[in-house]
Amino acid sequence: MAEADLLITNAIVVTMDRNHTILRRGCVATTGSVISTVTPSPALLPEASAIIDARGGIVMPGLINGHTHTPMALFRGVADDLPLDQWLNKVIFPAEARFIAAATVRAGTLLSCAEMLLAGVTTACDGYFLAHEAARAAAEAGMRAVVGQGVIDFPAPGVPDPDQGVAEAARFAARWLPRQGLISPSIFCHSPYTCSAAKLKAAKRAASEKGILFQTHLAETMEERERCLAEHGISPAAYLDRLGILDRDTLLHHCIWIDPEDIDRIAASGAAVCHDPGSNLKLAAGIAPVPDMIAAGIRVALGTDSSASNNRLDLFREMNLTAKLHKVAHRDPTVLAAETVLAMATRTGADAVGLDGITGVLAPGYQADLVVLDASAPNLHPVYSPHSNLVYAAGSDNVRHVLVAGKVVVRDKKLTTIDLDALLKEIDTIATEIRSFLGQPHGN
Ligand SMILES: [Zn+2]
């Protein structure tokens, strides 16, 4: 048997392959950055220079956060429970204009990566400004990331002239292509209501030319849909379709206010959708028709959106919410079974963010992005159904070890790539300045 770099033994391996195969007494071997062996039989184990004994615990693919804005971790909890326009215009936009720069994007991204890695999230699909800094920080943290440079019709951090937005995004993409290591570049138009038709088309064209993922928020609020109907006479999804934006390399965030025709349209185009239930609930945006989208064949990923609107980047919470939210919305406990929700956060999520065949599944040839859960956690016993335990019983505090591209980035619940104490000090210093700027008294 060939040699491996790392062997994970004595595991319940939840592969998340298309058959949802589970190996009750399985082993996973990694060689370099990839999974070299997944086997049910200890007799077939390769020699390895390092061994992790999973102690009978679950080993699963690293979770995929299909939608976030990592630097916005700086604004977690700065203002909550406000109407959306007040939250954006009185707090978030002014704070971003004053504080977002290379150093703060780096700090905020590292904070998000620290939170996600400790929670078993190994891939983040990101969208913000100064994306080069976010990409560098994610790579430094050892996190896999699809990093989208933001495009919007007004001046933004690093892009003072909005007419340069698409060119800047194309430049960013060129710097990170061909895809190297953990980072895949992307272009992220904020939305059809903050980007002109010409800009949406130019940004999509630039993404297509480079063969990279195009992302946009779509139909997040009822007001957005009504405004689009009033201005263009068609729904937001139909509008993007008319502009030629919808295809397999497009990822649409939210898609709450869509009708059956929109669902058929998106399904026919091959575009993917990311569902963000925590943020949608907190902002009272609505409930996306996820079971209908999945039934129509749409690839639906799962995301958190930003720490300012969620306020966690925790896919265990999002999986739990997703499974329950749609059951109660349909008054049917058979809606969105645990396996389906788990697939959204792993295999399908990887596919939706452009990493199909690369991550999201435990099988030979895939990148070794995986999570070892704590077998000693009372809430994970007994194990009748590992899928059920992961969606309904597990929490991010059960994450014990995390690997990304074969590298141990979390060992025994401690980050190996980030000096967390120093980072938290830096974050708290930035937050003190933000509070002063916003006129928030200290000590509250
Ligand atoms: Zn968002």
Boltz pocket constraint, residues with backbone or C-beta under 6 A from the ligand:
constraints:
  - pocket:
      binder: B
      contacts: [[A, 67], [A, 68], [A, 69], [A, 217], [A, 253], [A, 305], [A, 306]]
      max_distance: 6.0
